[in-house]
């Protein structure tokens, strides 16, 4: 599914021009608060923000053009580089970060015209179809922007009751937009734009309703990577839901074999006869890292009776290895690259999650989050 990335300002400055047939992205934008734009691009099937490329471009009389690099199907987001001025009371006004978002296909230049609040796309049928989809959402999107601005102001003012009222209104509009997206997929199953829209649906129940509507020509066409990304995420969600029925205290822990930090095979059942703690974590997880000092104390205390198996989740290999080294984590570490995806096998939905296995390999305790409950439990069984 379409990912939510944390973007950092940066990138190279590009000279603007009127655009040529070889430019991947070009256009004319009006009613902009600045001539400078930041452009984010990332592969349609990206799983995290490590593949995000950031460029900046300066418009000349509203015109801009740029190329974002390799021939990969991408998602593009463009916004003005703009710092709002404080009001008379010195406060920065609430201004939701509007972006122009659209797909970009190799050898299919796109032309963007309009403003951040309302724009059209042209250059190929898929862009025009996606542009029509955006126009259907236009009124709802503007209303959502307005309510978002109000919620920010109410939150600043500490008016909780009013904030919750407006927040709920905004949530209802978000739900309506999701339903409209699902309707678009239902009504346009053979348009490549339907795969792009499918990737914007967050509600798993709506995805379940419409994913099989996507036509075969779209599944294998120019927008195939959008469809495949959703399908992979959806299949994992369904597998995780099925796994919940098996991952319960008293149940047999599923066995697995993964590569350890030295590249050697590690099989869970090799630790049979000891208590085992499966620690699902990531270097990106603040609470995971916060709990490491206490984990190290308990490992030292009980390492003759138990082993901890740190299962890396959603990390790059370099980030994983660097975190193990930086925090001096002395237990077994394995890399979960998705074959098998042990986090799905064990129905993991939050990080950190610690699963204690008894000496017979059965699930004895499941603790989600960094909680004293985990350490209290270890003390009770290790006596």
C-alpha positions in Angstrom: 0.0 0.0 0.0 0.9 3.6 -0.3 3.4 4.3 2.4 3.4 7.2 4.8 7.0 8.6 4.8 8.8 11.2 7.1 10.4 13.6 4.7 13.5 15.7 5.4 14.2 18.9 3.5 17.2 18.7 1.2 18.2 17.8 -2.3 19.8 19.4 -5.3 18.6 22.7 -6.8 17.4 22.4 -10.4 17.0 25.1 -12.9 13.5 25.6 -14.2 12.5 25.8 -17.8 9.4 25.6 -19.9 9.7 21.8 -20.3 10.7 19.6 -23.2 9.3 16.3 -24.5 12.1 14.5 -22.7 11.3 16.0 -19.2 9.7 13.5 -17.0 7.7 16.1 -15.1 6.8 19.6 -16.3 4.0 22.1 -15.8 2.7 25.5 -14.8 1.5 26.3 -11.3 -0.3 29.4 -10.1 -1.4 30.9 -6.7 1.8 29.5 -5.1 3.2 31.2 -2.0 6.8 30.8 -3.4 8.6 30.0 -6.6 10.6 27.2 -4.9 9.3 23.6 -4.8 10.5 20.5 -3.1 9.9 17.3 -5.1 9.8 13.8 -3.4 10.0 10.7 -5.5 10.0 7.1 -4.4 9.3 3.7 -6.1 5.7 2.7 -6.1 6.6 -0.5 -4.3 8.9 1.0 -1.7 8.5 -0.4 1.8 10.2 2.5 3.7 11.6 6.0 3.1 15.2 4.8 2.5 14.5 5.0 -1.3 13.1 8.5 -1.3 14.8 11.0 -3.5 14.4 14.7 -2.7 15.0 17.5 -5.2 14.2 21.2 -5.3 13.2 23.2 -8.3 12.7 26.9 -8.9 9.8 28.0 -11.1 10.1 30.8 -13.6 6.9 32.6 -14.1 5.1 29.5 -12.7 6.8 27.1 -15.1 9.0 24.2 -14.0 10.5 21.0 -15.3 12.7 18.2 -14.0 13.8 14.6 -14.3 13.9 12.4 -11.2 16.2 9.7 -12.5 15.9 5.9 -13.1 13.2 4.2 -15.1 11.1 2.9 -12.2 7.4 3.4 -11.6 7.3 6.1 -8.9 5.0 8.1 -6.7 5.6 11.9 -6.8 4.8 14.5 -4.2 5.4 18.2 -4.7 4.9 21.1 -2.3 6.1 24.7 -2.0 9.1 25.5 0.1 7.4 28.1 2.3 7.6 29.2 5.9 4.3 31.0 7.0 4.8 34.4 8.7 3.7 34.8 12.3 0.5 36.7 12.9 0.1 39.8 15.1 0.4 37.6 18.3 3.6 36.0 17.0 1.9 32.6 16.3 2.5 30.7 13.1 -0.9 30.1 11.4 -2.1 26.6 11.0 -1.5 25.7 7.4 -1.9 22.0 6.5 0.8 20.8 4.1 -0.9 20.5 0.8 0.9 18.5 -1.8 0.4 17.6 -5.4 0.6 13.9 -5.6 0.6 11.6 -8.6 2.2 8.6 -10.2 5.1 8.7 -12.7 5.6 6.0 -15.3 8.8 5.4 -17.3 8.9 6.9 -20.8 5.5 8.6 -20.0 6.1 12.3 -19.3 3.5 14.0 -17.2 2.3 17.6 -17.4 0.9 19.3 -14.3 -1.2 22.4 -14.4 -3.1 24.3 -11.7 -2.3 25.0 -8.0 -1.7 23.0 -4.8 -5.4 23.1 -4.1 -6.5 22.1 -7.6 -4.5 20.6 -10.4 -4.8 18.5 -13.5 -2.5 15.9 -15.1 -2.0 15.1 -18.8 0.5 13.3 -21.0 -1.0 9.8 -21.1 -4.4 8.3 -20.5 -3.5 7.0 -17.0 -2.6 10.5 -15.9 -5.9 11.9 -17.3 -7.9 9.1 -15.6 -6.1 9.8 -12.3 -6.8 13.5 -12.7 -10.5 12.8 -13.2 -10.4 10.7 -10.0 -8.8 13.7 -8.1 -11.5 16.0 -9.4 -14.2 13.7 -7.9 -12.5 14.1 -4.5 -11.9 17.8 -4.8 -14.8 19.1 -2.7 -14.2 16.6 0.1 -10.5 17.2 0.1 -10.9 21.0 0.5 -13.4 20.4 3.3 -10.9 18.1 5.0 -8.1 20.7 4.7 -10.3 23.3 6.3 -11.3 21.1 9.2 -7.6 20.0 9.7 -6.7 23.7 10.0 -9.4 24.2 12.6 -8.3 21.1 14.6 -4.7 22.5 14.8 -6.0 25.8 16.1 -8.3 24.2 18.7 -5.5 21.9 19.9 -3.2 24.9 20.4 -5.9 26.7 22.3 -6.6 23.7 24.6 -10.2 23.5 23.7 -10.4 19.7 23.9 -14.2 19.2 23.5 -14.4 21.4 20.4 -11.2 19.7 19.1 -12.8 16.3 19.4 -16.0 17.4 17.7 -14.1 18.8 14.7 -11.7 15.8 14.7 -14.6 13.4 14.4 -16.0 15.4 11.5 -12.7 15.3 9.7 -12.5 11.5 10.4 -15.9 11.1 8.7 -14.7 12.9 5.7 -11.7 10.7 5.5 -13.9 7.7 5.6 -16.0 9.2 2.8 -12.9 9.7 0.7 -11.8 6.1 1.2 -15.3 4.9 0.1 -15.1 7.1 -3.0 -11.7 5.6 -3.8 -13.1 2.1 -3.4 -16.0 3.1 -5.7 -13.6 4.3 -8.3 -11.8 1.0 -8.3 -15.2 -0.9 -8.6 -16.3 1.3 -11.5 -13.0 1.4 -13.4 -11.4 -2.0 -13.0 -9.7 -2.0 -16.4 -8.1 1.5 -16.1 -4.5 1.6 -15.0 -5.4 4.5 -12.7 -7.5 2.0 -10.6 -4.3 0.4 -9.4 -2.9 3.7 -8.3 -6.1 4.5 -6.5 -6.2 1.1 -4.8 -2.8 1.9 -3.3 -4.4 5.0 -1.6 -7.0 2.9 0.3 -6.0 2.5 4.0 -9.1 0.6 5.2 -8.3 -3.1 4.9 -12.0 -4.0 4.7 -12.4 -1.8 1.7 -9.2 -3.3 0.1 -10.7 -6.7 0.7 -13.9 -5.7 -1.1 -12.2 -4.3 -4.3 -8.8 -5.8 -4.8 -10.1 -8.7 -6.8 -12.0 -6.2 -9.1 -8.7 -5.1 -10.7 -8.6 -6.4 -14.2 -5.9 -8.7 -15.5 -4.6 -6.1 -18.0 -4.1 -3.7 -15.1 -2.4 -6.3 -12.8 0.2 -6.8 -15.5 0.2 -3.4 -17.1 2.2 -0.2 -16.5 0.7 0.2 -13.0 1.4 -3.4 -12.0 3.8 -2.3 -9.2 1.0 -0.4 -7.5 -1.2 -3.4 -7.6 1.6 -5.8 -6.5 2.5 -3.6 -3.5 -1.1 -3.6 -2.3 -1.5 -7.3 -2.9 1.7 -8.2 -0.9 0.6 -6.0 2.0 -3.0 -7.4 1.9 -1.8 -11.0 1.8 0.4 -10.4 4.8 -2.4 -8.8 6.7 -4.7 -11.8 6.0 -1.9 -14.2 7.0 -1.3 -12.2 10.2 -5.0 -12.4 11.0 -5.0 -16.2 10.4 -1.9 -16.5 12.6 -3.6 -14.8 15.5 -5.6 -18.0 16.0 -2.4 -20.0 16.5 -0.2 -17.6 18.4 -1.6 -18.0 21.9 -0.2 -18.9 25.3 0.1 -22.7 25.6 0.3 -23.2 21.8 3.3 -24.7 20.0 5.6 -22.0 18.7 6.1 -22.1 15.0 9.6 -23.2 14.0 11.7 -21.2 11.6 15.2 -20.8 10.1 16.7 -17.4 9.5 20.2 -16.1 8.9 22.0 -14.9 12.0 24.1 -11.7 12.1 27.1 -13.7 10.9 25.2 -15.1 7.9 24.8 -18.6 9.3 21.5 -20.5 9.5 19.8 -20.3 12.9 16.8 -22.6 13.6 14.6 -21.8 16.5 14.1 -25.5 17.6 17.9 -25.7 18.2 17.3 -24.0 21.5 14.8 -26.6 22.7 15.5 -27.3 26.5 16.0 -23.6 27.3 13.6 -20.8 27.9 13.7 -18.6 24.8 12.6 -14.9 24.4 11.7 -13.9 20.9 12.3 -10.1 20.8 10.7 -8.5 17.7 12.4 -5.1 17.3 13.9 -2.6 15.0 16.6 0.1 15.2 13.9 2.6 14.2 11.7 1.7 17.2 12.3 4.1 20.1 10.7 2.0 22.8 12.7 -1.1 21.6 16.0 0.8 22.1 14.8 2.3 25.4 14.3 -1.2 26.8 17.7 -2.5 25.8 19.6 -1.7 29.0 17.1 -3.6 31.1 17.1 -6.5 28.6 20.9 -6.7 28.9 20.6 -6.8 32.8 18.1 -9.7 32.6 20.1 -11.5 30.0 23.2 -11.4 32.2 21.1 -12.5 35.1 19.4 -15.5 33.4 21.6 -16.4 30.4 22.4 -19.8 31.8 18.7 -20.7 31.7 17.4 -18.7 28.7 18.4 -17.3 25.3 17.1 -14.1 23.7 16.6 -14.2 19.9 16.4 -10.7 18.6 14.4 -10.7 15.4 15.1 -7.6 13.2 12.0 -6.2 11.6 11.6 -3.5 8.9 15.3 -2.5 9.0 18.0 -2.3 6.4 20.8 -4.7 7.0 23.3 -2.0 7.7 21.0 -0.2 10.2 20.3 -3.6 12.0 24.0 -4.5 12.3 24.9 -1.0 13.4 22.3 -1.0 16.2 23.4 -4.4 17.5 27.0 -3.1 17.6 26.2 0.3 19.1 24.0 -1.0 21.9 26.3 -4.0 22.5 23.5 -6.6 22.4 25.1 -9.9 23.4 22.3 -12.4 22.5 21.4 -14.2 19.2 20.3 -11.9 16.4 18.6 -13.0 13.2 17.5 -11.0 10.1 13.8 -11.3 9.1 13.9 -10.5 5.4 10.4 -12.0 4.6 11.2 -15.6 3.5 9.6 -16.7 5.8 8.3 -13.5 7.3 8.4 -14.4 11.0 6.7 -11.3 12.1 3.6 -12.4 10.1 4.0 -16.0 11.3 3.8 -14.7 14.9 1.0 -12.2 14.2 3.2 -9.2 15.3 1.3 -5.9 15.2 3.3 -3.7 17.6 7.0 -3.2 18.5 8.6 -4.3 20.6 6.8 -7.6 21.1 8.4 -10.2 23.4 7.3 -13.8 23.2 8.6 -16.2 25.9 8.8 -19.8 25.0 9.1 -22.6 27.6 11.6 -25.4 27.5 9.3 -27.5 25.3 8.9 -24.8 22.7 5.4 -23.7 23.7 4.3 -20.1 24.0 4.3 -19.2 27.7 3.9 -15.4 27.6 3.3 -12.6 25.1 4.1 -9.0 26.0 3.5 -6.1 23.6 5.4 -2.9 24.3 8.2 -2.1 26.8 6.5 -3.2 30.0 7.6 -4.2 33.6 5.3 -7.2 33.2 7.9 -8.9 31.0 10.6 -8.7 33.6 8.3 -9.7 36.5 7.3 -12.7 34.5 11.0 -13.7 33.9 11.7 -13.5 37.6 8.7 -15.7 38.3 9.7 -18.5 36.0 13.5 -18.4 36.4 13.5 -19.0 40.2 
